[in-house]
Amino acid sequence: MAGKMGDFLRQAEKLQLELKKAQDGLADRTVEASAGGGMVTVVANGKQEIISIKINPEVVNRDDVEMLEDLILAAVNEAREKAQEMAMTEISKVTGGLGLPGLM
């Protein structure tokens, strides 16, 4: 019985190290999303941090700031969603598809 518990703890420690490595690697991976036919483009990393926002000067119109705000919001939300999906895919590779709460 004690041997099985030791094996379990070693496997859990190994899984924890693999998860940490996978999560650390997500900072180096990026996704891109755009809105308004490419007028606003947002890049996020796998940790769901926004890395850059590019705005086409043609969309900048002081008479329609609300449209620009909407485009930025849409692109940011899409980029974060894509980053989350990428992160979940990478974590799933390590966990074998186990739904482990608190990982993301």
Secondary structure, DSSP 8 states (H G I E B T S, - for coil): -HHHHHHHHHHHHHHHHHHHHHHHHGGG-EEEEEETTTTEEEEEETTS-EEEEEE-GGG--TT-HHHHHHHHHHHHHHHHHHHHHHHHHHHHHHHTT---TT--
